[in-house]
Amino acid sequence: MNLGYECVLNDEKICDGCGECEICDLDENKICDNCGKCLDIRDDAVIKIDAVITDDKL
């Protein structure tokens, strides 16, 4: 919360400390703990390799 500043959820409102911005998007009974589940963040990335091209001139 940023009391007195622009609301992060409604740019036409000044922050009044309502706490709505701290509620979890997936469970409205939980305070957000920045777990990232709502963003579908993965710990790893996968790249599919279709072919391996070699340079025979080396």
DOSE-202579 format. One line per field, with one value per atom (N, C-alpha, C): x, y, z; residue number from 1. Coordinates in nm, 2 decimals. Example, Ala and Ser with C-alpha at 12.3 -4.5 7.8 and 13.67 -1.06 7.14 Angstrom:
BEGIN
px [1.32;1.23;1.32;1.28;1.37;1.29]
py [-0.57;-0.45;-0.33;-0.22;-0.11;0.00]
pz [0.78;0.78;0.78;0.71;0.71;0.79]
num [1;1;1;2;2;2]
END
This chain:
BEGIN
px [0.08;0.00;0.09;0.04;0.11;0.01;-0.02;-0.12;-0.09;-0.19;-0.17;-0.13;-0.08;-0.04;-0.15;-0.13;-0.23;-0.24;-0.37;-0.40;-0.34;-0.28;-0.22;-0.33;-0.45;-0.56;-0.66;-0.66;-0.76;-0.69;-0.65;-0.57;-0.66;-0.78;-0.87;-0.89;-0.82;-0.83;-0.70;-0.70;-0.58;-0.59;-0.47;-0.47;-0.52;-0.62;-0.68;-0.66;-0.57;-0.53;-0.64;-0.72;-0.82;-0.77;-0.64;-0.58;-0.62;-0.70;-0.74;-0.62;-0.52;-0.41;-0.32;-0.34;-0.26;-0.33;-0.45;-0.52;-0.47;-0.46;-0.42;-0.52;-0.47;-0.56;-0.63;-0.56;-0.62;-0.70;-0.68;-0.75;-0.78;-0.90;-0.94;-0.93;-0.91;-0.90;-0.75;-0.66;-0.52;-0.45;-0.36;-0.28;-0.17;-0.14;-0.04;0.09;0.16;0.30;0.40;0.36;0.44;0.49;0.41;0.45;0.46;0.39;0.40;0.31;0.23;0.14;0.04;-0.01;-0.10;-0.03;0.10;0.17;0.22;0.20;0.24;0.39;0.47;0.61;0.67;0.76;0.83;0.97;1.03;1.16;1.26;1.22;1.31;1.24;1.32;1.27;1.32;1.24;1.27;1.28;1.38;1.40;1.40;1.32;1.31;1.42;1.50;1.60;1.55;1.53;1.48;1.59;1.71;1.81;1.95;2.05;2.19;2.26;2.31;2.38;2.53;2.61;2.75;2.82;2.94;3.01;3.13;3.12;3.23;3.36;3.36;3.49;3.58;3.54;3.63;3.72]
py [-0.12;0.00;0.12;0.22;0.35;0.46;0.47;0.57;0.71;0.77;0.91;0.91;0.80;0.79;0.73;0.72;0.66;0.51;0.47;0.33;0.24;0.13;0.04;-0.03;-0.04;-0.11;-0.02;0.10;0.20;0.33;0.37;0.49;0.62;0.61;0.72;0.74;0.67;0.67;0.69;0.75;0.77;0.66;0.60;0.49;0.53;0.45;0.48;0.37;0.28;0.17;0.06;0.04;-0.06;-0.20;-0.22;-0.35;-0.44;-0.40;-0.49;-0.53;-0.45;-0.48;-0.59;-0.62;-0.72;-0.86;-0.87;-0.99;-1.08;-1.21;-1.31;-1.32;-1.32;-1.33;-1.47;-1.57;-1.71;-1.75;-1.69;-1.72;-1.59;-1.55;-1.42;-1.41;-1.53;-1.53;-1.53;-1.50;-1.51;-1.38;-1.33;-1.22;-1.26;-1.19;-1.22;-1.24;-1.35;-1.37;-1.38;-1.33;-1.33;-1.46;-1.56;-1.70;-1.71;-1.63;-1.63;-1.73;-1.80;-1.90;-1.84;-1.72;-1.65;-1.61;-1.60;-1.56;-1.68;-1.80;-1.93;-1.92;-1.88;-1.88;-2.01;-2.06;-2.19;-2.16;-2.26;-2.26;-2.29;-2.35;-2.38;-2.35;-2.34;-2.31;-2.43;-2.46;-2.57;-2.52;-2.56;-2.53;-2.66;-2.67;-2.79;-2.78;-2.88;-2.88;-2.97;-2.91;-2.99;-3.06;-3.00;-3.06;-3.01;-3.09;-3.04;-3.03;-2.91;-2.88;-2.87;-2.95;-2.95;-2.89;-2.83;-2.77;-2.86;-2.94;-3.04;-2.97;-2.84;-2.77;-2.75;-2.77;-2.75;-2.86]
pz [0.00;0.00;0.00;-0.07;-0.08;-0.04;0.08;0.13;0.07;0.02;-0.04;-0.18;-0.24;-0.38;-0.46;-0.59;-0.68;-0.65;-0.65;-0.63;-0.74;-0.71;-0.81;-0.89;-0.84;-0.91;-0.98;-0.94;-1.00;-1.01;-1.13;-1.15;-1.13;-1.10;-1.07;-0.92;-0.84;-0.70;-0.63;-0.52;-0.43;-0.33;-0.30;-0.20;-0.07;-0.02;0.11;0.21;0.18;0.27;0.28;0.17;0.18;0.18;0.13;0.13;0.01;-0.08;-0.19;-0.27;-0.28;-0.37;-0.30;-0.18;-0.11;-0.11;-0.17;-0.17;-0.28;-0.25;-0.35;-0.46;-0.59;-0.70;-0.71;-0.65;-0.66;-0.54;-0.43;-0.31;-0.23;-0.24;-0.19;-0.03;0.03;0.18;0.22;0.13;0.16;0.12;0.20;0.17;0.07;-0.04;-0.14;-0.07;-0.10;-0.05;-0.17;-0.28;-0.40;-0.45;-0.44;-0.48;-0.63;-0.70;-0.85;-0.92;-0.84;-0.91;-1.00;-0.97;-1.06;-1.19;-1.19;-1.31;-1.39;-1.34;-1.41;-1.43;-1.33;-1.35;-1.32;-1.41;-1.40;-1.35;-1.28;-1.24;-1.35;-1.46;-1.57;-1.70;-1.80;-1.94;-2.03;-2.13;-2.22;-2.36;-2.43;-2.57;-2.65;-2.74;-2.83;-2.94;-2.96;-3.06;-3.17;-3.29;-3.40;-3.48;-3.48;-3.56;-3.51;-3.54;-3.50;-3.64;-3.66;-3.79;-3.76;-3.82;-3.80;-3.93;-3.90;-4.01;-4.04;-4.15;-4.18;-4.22;-4.24;-4.29;-4.17;-4.05;-3.93;-3.91]
num [1;1;1;2;2;2;3;3;3;4;4;4;5;5;5;6;6;6;7;7;7;8;8;8;9;9;9;10;10;10;11;11;11;12;12;12;13;13;13;14;14;14;15;15;15;16;16;16;17;17;17;18;18;18;19;19;19;20;20;20;21;21;21;22;22;22;23;23;23;24;24;24;25;25;25;26;26;26;27;27;27;28;28;28;29;29;29;30;30;30;31;31;31;32;32;32;33;33;33;34;34;34;35;35;35;36;36;36;37;37;37;38;38;38;39;39;39;40;40;40;41;41;41;42;42;42;43;43;43;44;44;44;45;45;45;46;46;46;47;47;47;48;48;48;49;49;49;50;50;50;51;51;51;52;52;52;53;53;53;54;54;54;55;55;55;56;56;56;57;57;57;58;58;58]
END
